Amino acid sequence: MSAQIQQIFTFENAEQQTKLIGVNDNFLRLIEEGLSIQLHARGDQMTISGDESQVQLARAVLSELTNLIKHQINLSPTDVVSAVTMAQRGTLEYFGDLYSETLIRDNKGRAVRVKNFGQRQYIQAIRKNDITFGIGPAGTGKTYLAVVMAISSLKRGEVERIIITRPAVEAGESLGFLPGDLKEKVDPYLRPIYDAMNAIIGAEQTQRLMDRGVIEIAPLAYMRGRTLDDAFIILDEAQNTTNQQMKMFLTRLGFGSKMIVNGDVSQIDLPRGAKSGLISAQKILADVNRIAFVRFSSADVVRHPVVGLIVNAYEAAEERLALLKKGALKMDLAIIDQTHDGVSRYHHDLVESVLNFAGEALKLPVNTEMSVTFVNNDEIQRYNRDYRGVDKPTDVISFAIEEGEDDFDIISDDAWTEDIAKNIGDIIVSVDIIGAQAEYLGHSYERELGFLVVHGFLHLNGYDHMLGDAEEKEMFDLQREILDNYGLKR
């Protein structure tokens, strides 16, 4: 950490101070949150306090924003967030260049400009290519800028119509219960498109152009069999296209037309097993001329700073999940096969992956120790008889190591003792019963296997559905959550 310092920033006049601070000091709060510094305005001066490196960045951000004010540009929260983000990325020197061009003026006469370097690349790619893919998280301006460029092209006479479409895939909702035909069912999901249109040219003008067929908003299924000449075509939510749908859409491109394909590959709502056409297109079309791919990251998010933090948190969780599934993050897990015919490597790896995922859900240390033993019915019956007094086979048995049972005194500091592995116990699973129960319940062998090992794992960690209704609900809800999040749904 660098040294703590204070610097003074002086306002040139009261108007500059008012515009730079924002309503209720909201611009100052955005800078404070983004750079972890403190700003205190008093009179014609403002004190900047914090780590030396961050104070220098804050001062540079204030200087850049002041330059915009001098050029009669009214600041918005997105301007402030963009300046802070570019300062963090070391690209603040290019901040002023973003305001050198006005893309279009919106319905209220305000200039619409790019807000960061990622958006600038996106706009340049659209201008230079016939098909542009915008790939990245929500809040990066992909949809809004695509609509801006479409309306701009229409006003300049470069195209005769605008066509906007998206696949009819629901995000955890059911389209079937919504009233109307397919277009009417999909319309609510196209609200961001309508909002962008209304903001740029107004709701009345948008409706007039739609009535005349100049603007067409329709489900992707309506594109089949058409050739779209002299049109600006936007495909939104492209992560929910299949490979066949993506190929169908891209081959609709006609003479004098441009296409924009936008999507976020972290928000795929396709049925399990279906491949996203957007993911495949990145590989298939990577080297095709006149097609460009622009990739946005959480650093390009121009919504509230918390949105960027949310995106980062989810990305980190997904990366950790990927590591868990690859076995890069592991408990010290012993898997023992005592069956007559042997357990496949696939099922061995599945158990290891599921249990590591469950350990992550319970926030267990990665060096936690436990074992899973696969047996046949005769062997699990022996365990039941010898240790539980029950002379019959069951699906799973857990032998938890009680607190203190395996402990020993260590005189050391906390940093060293944190690395000592803790053994939580052993699970015994009958492979004979797995198959029979999976068939009876009508789900896969893998789902039943995952259910049994997670069930036994939760018992090792103190959960017990036999203690009462509340305990049963707690354990079964957690069990279902772990299996569903892993992907082993019934």
CORPE-V705144 format. One record per pair of residues at least 12 apart in sequence whose ideal C-beta (glycine too) atoms are under 6 Angstrom apart, sorted by the first residue. I is the first residue (numbers start at 0). J is the second residue. If there is no record, write none. Layout:
I J
I J
//
This chain:
1 50
1 51
1 52
2 51
4 51
4 54
5 46
5 48
6 47
6 54
6 58
7 44
8 45
8 61
9 44
10 43
15 68
18 68
18 74
19 64
20 40
26 79
29 79
29 80
30 57
30 83
32 304
33 83
33 304
34 53
34 56
34 57
35 53
36 49
36 53
36 54
36 57
56 86
59 91
60 82
60 83
60 86
63 82
63 94
64 82
77 114
77 301
80 304
81 114
81 115
82 94
84 298
90 116
97 113
98 112
102 147
103 147
103 151
105 198
105 199
106 200
106 201
111 147
114 301
115 299
117 295
117 299
118 140
120 293
121 133
121 293
124 291
124 293
125 148
128 289
128 291
129 289
130 258
130 290
131 259
131 291
132 260
132 292
133 261
133 293
134 294
135 294
135 295
136 263
136 297
136 310
138 300
138 302
138 306
139 295
139 299
139 300
140 301
141 261
142 191
142 235
142 261
143 195
145 233
145 259
146 195
149 161
149 231
150 199
152 231
158 229
158 230
158 231
159 229
160 213
160 230
161 214
161 231
162 215
162 230
162 232
163 192
163 216
163 233
164 217
164 219
164 222
164 234
165 235
165 236
166 219
166 239
166 240
167 185
167 218
168 239
168 268
170 268
181 218
182 217
182 218
185 218
189 216
222 248
222 251
223 247
225 251
226 253
227 251
227 253
227 256
228 253
228 254
228 255
229 255
230 256
231 257
232 258
233 259
234 248
234 260
235 261
237 260
237 262
237 277
238 262
238 263
238 264
238 267
238 275
238 277
239 268
239 269
240 276
241 273
241 276
242 274
242 276
242 279
244 276
245 276
245 280
262 277
264 278
297 310
297 311
323 355
323 356
323 359
324 352
328 365
329 355
330 355
330 358
330 367
331 366
331 368
331 420
332 351
333 370
334 347
334 371
335 372
336 373
337 374
338 373
338 375
338 430
339 375
342 373
350 371
350 452
353 449
353 485
354 452
354 456
356 485
357 453
357 456
357 481
360 481
361 460
366 420
367 421
368 420
368 422
369 423
369 424
370 425
371 426
372 427
373 428
373 430
374 429
375 431
376 392
376 429
376 431
379 392
379 427
379 429
380 392
382 396
382 427
392 429
394 429
394 432
394 451
395 428
395 451
395 455
396 427
397 426
397 455
397 458
397 459
398 424
398 425
399 424
399 459
400 422
400 424
405 422
423 459
424 459
426 455
428 451
433 447
433 448
442 489
446 487
449 482
449 487
453 478
453 481
457 474
462 474
//
